């Protein structure tokens, strides 16, 4: 029993990989299926990304794309890959990961599959911030991103304060979020209604959520957000399991409940803000990625990493569909994800109703 | 006595605006099997919850090992003190073994997720509570009694020297009630301090080394069952006449409630004012 090594252990209906050093000083315990699903999703995300890099107005052979990525391409290919396509592909993967991670954090903190950042008003708040910069302050580019981040943070604080009544009940938070969301939605419509036609058009494109025409600035923005916040989310991910059992049990088991929840919520807000600032309020990914990862891993709840990888795979595939599978020139990816989201949500509610009799 | 590991000083306990207890001082004797008894809503569960730092006192403090319990990191307390709650939230989609394994949280680290001790503690806890054969079942599909034993297994897996139990025998049939109490007695013999809230006075007298008798948020008596359990005390606390005899099995005090006639007579005698008013 004290032997070092790697072994598989079937416990509690799932197989887990247990890795131990001698005397058990260090040990890891990984849900095997989650590990395999995660690896599979990573492969899918990377493969679709490669396809997205090689297809477009100038189709490139996969070999050329790989060579260019390794720094051995010719200048023409390098320009297409590095300047035109790579930022977009990276943003897609990173934004998907941020949305997936943020989604699972919020759904599990609120104990509600609808408690994702796009439902509780965070992305709408980010949109309001961006629209204020775009339409009222005549800003562009990075300023819009700053506006989105500020909008997202301000909205989350407002929802928290409004929902607060001797602590925050998760369900109250979700309902308050939906209410605030509706309010901001109408304010966003008002901002667009009173603007000039060309401004309104660009604002509307931003609102759909798109990875078109994004550059290395946005890559750095969402990449930096992930680099800082994903490790925090992973570290506190274990607390999510414990918090799901209710505050009392979590306290008794030694979870710093208040602090853990605050850190996780702020991390989730930050990830949603970074993603939205880089690509606009892309619908559905934060909502569905954790749920799909949960079903694939057959665990009670999706871990942060599987949900993030599912987000990447989902958004990459959606962007491929937006570019190639649908008629029209360079459709914003948000159109595809919103359509998928509608289908998914209907299915979810239908399934729940049947499930509950 | 002043250096008992777990003690409460001048506690005022309240839910929202309803004060349950004022200026409560309680010491839990080290190595005892303490049982808290009292009528419904006397504050016994509330006291237990505050001892486990789940309920923050309005004023006063609970001390663990000579230091205010609120001043410890949560994980540090969870290694010394565990509690079986009265009605914990049942998480969906989780199987028994996984839930029991979560009882090891306080002993785990980011890079020490499943030590041999964790594995042994979980296996022991499941064996002691006889839930090993339920290991792969979903917790939300179990009966109330099975679930109660699973929660107990989770608290045992925590392997704390002090264990608090809030009505551990609820939902259990007669034989399982005694199995759980026997298990508590065994844990106590192994040197752990056990504090339980029980409803059944006879269970309490049989198993407790020390009783805490409460009414209306006040401790009326504390001591060994043979010393404190008298007919006068039971009548004062529960308002019910009874006889206290010696339990033929264990020689501990046994409470036999008075018959219906005598109880009715006592009720009429206890409230002459209301009786005469309603008669007028």
Interface residues (C-beta under 8 A of the other chain):
Chain A: X1 X2 X11 X12 X13 X14 X16 X18 X20 X24 X25 X26 X27 X28 X29 X166 X235 X238 X241 X242 X244 X245 X246 X248 X249 X251 X252 X253 X254 X255 X256 X257 X299 X300 X301
Chain B: X16 X52 X53 X54 X73 X74 X75 X76 X77 X78 X79 X82 X83 X85 X88 X89 X91 X92 X93 X94 X95 X96 X97 X98 X101 X102 X103 X105 X106 X108 X110 X111 X112 X113 X114 X115 X116 X117 X119 X120 X135 X136 X155 X158
